[in-house]
Amino acid sequence: MLYTTLIMSRNIAEDGRKHSHTWTSQRRLLLEILINADGHLDAKELYRLASMRDESISPATVYRSLNLFKELGIIEKRILGKIRCYYEIKRSVEHQHFCCQGCGKIIEFRSDLLRDIMHSIEKENDFKITKADLYLEGFCPQCEDKANE
């Protein structure tokens, strides 16, 4: 993962220079945290993780950097669950989420059935799909068990 982080950081930094964006150590830190995140992060959690490594980072820097990363196409902003914004590195066209209404846990998944549906739609309509989102809400097993008690 470290190798991927280094390559991606270098490529993104080069893109930033092409678009006259300063690639600061704080932006590199925020990007590294996003790349290595185990799950989805909101801005507050990103700030908390970053400030543990760099006490001088401010919430404003986090929000400005997230906006820049989104503008450069590096990350995606998602509103999941109880109207909270989460950020994640862009990875693929297909993107499905399940969000627990009880605990707020977010599970990312892939569906062969959705992939087949997309392929069929493309073929039938002579249309190239570049993005597909599926967002499902419900209850994880732990929260469903609590609700049934």
N, C-alpha and C positions, 0 to 999 in steps of 0.2 A: 504494500500500500504506500509506503514511503516513496518508492520509485515513481509510482503513479502521481503522487502529490507533487513531487519535484518537477516532473515533466509538465503536468497540467499548470502548475504555478508559473513555470517559465513561459509556456505558450500564452497564458492569459496576460502575463506581464507584458509580453511583446505586443499583444492586441491593445492593451491599455496605452502603451507608448504610441502606437499608430493613431490612436484616437485622442492623444494629448492628455491622458489621465496619469496622475502621479501614482506610482505603485509603491506605497509606503510600507514600512515593516508592519504597521498595524493592519493594513489591508491584507498583506500576505498571511498574517496570523489568523485573521477572520476567515480567509479562504481555506487555510489549512484545517481549521476547526470544522468548517462545513464539509470539506472533503472527507474527513475522518469521522464524522458524526455517525453514531449508531442510531439512526432514526431521524426524525424531523425536529428541527430546532425553531423556536420562536426567537424574536429579537432579544427578549429579556434573558433567555437561557444562553444565547450566543454571547451577550454582554458579560454574563456571569462567568462563563468559561474563559473568555478572553481576558477579563480583568484579573483572573487568577494568575495569568502568565504575564500580563502587562498592566500594572496598576494605573498607568497614565491614560489608558483608553477610556473614552467617554461614550455614553449612550448615543450622542449625536454622531460620533464617528461610526458607530455600528450601523445606525440607520442610513447614513450617507453611503457607506460602503455597500450595504445591501441594495440600495437603489442603483448604484453603479454596476454591481454584479448583475442585477436584473437587466439593466440597459444593455450591457455587453453580451447578454444571452448565456451567462455562466450558471445562473441559478433560476429556479422557478419559485414563485410565491404562491402558496396555496392557502385558501381559507378552509380549514377543516375543524370539525367539531363545533364547539361553542363560540363561533365567530372569532377565532384566533388565527393569526397569520403565521404560517410555518414556511421555512425556507429550506431548500435542498438543491444539491447540484443536479443540473440537467443530465439525464442519463439515456433515455430512450424515448421513442415516439409513444409507446404504450405505457400507461401509468394508471394503476388502479389502487384505491385506498379503501380500507374499512376503518371507521372510527367508532369506538365504543362510546355510547351515550352516558355510560355510568362513570368510568374512570378516565375517559379521554384518550386512552391508548390508541395509537394509530398503527395499523398493520398494512404494509405495502404488499401487493400480490400481483401476479401475472395470470392471465386466463387464456388458455388455448382457444376456448370457445369465442372469446372476444376477438382474438387474432383472426379466426376463421370468418367471423362476421365482417370485420374490417376488410379482409381480402375480397369477400363476396361483394361488398358495397363498392369497393374500388373497381372491380371487374364489371359489374352491372352498370355502373354510371360513368365509366371512363374518367375516374376521379382519383387523384393521389392524396391519401390521408397523410398529413404531416404531424398531427397531434390528436391523441385520444385520451380523454379523462373519464374515469368511472369512479364515483364516490358513493360509498354505501355506509349507512349508519345503522347501528344495532347495538347488541350487547355481547361482550366477550363472555366466555364461560364463567369466569369468576363473578362478574356483575350480574349475569343472568341467574346464577345460583343464589346470590344475595337477594335478588328481587323476588325469588320464589320461596324464600324462607318465611 
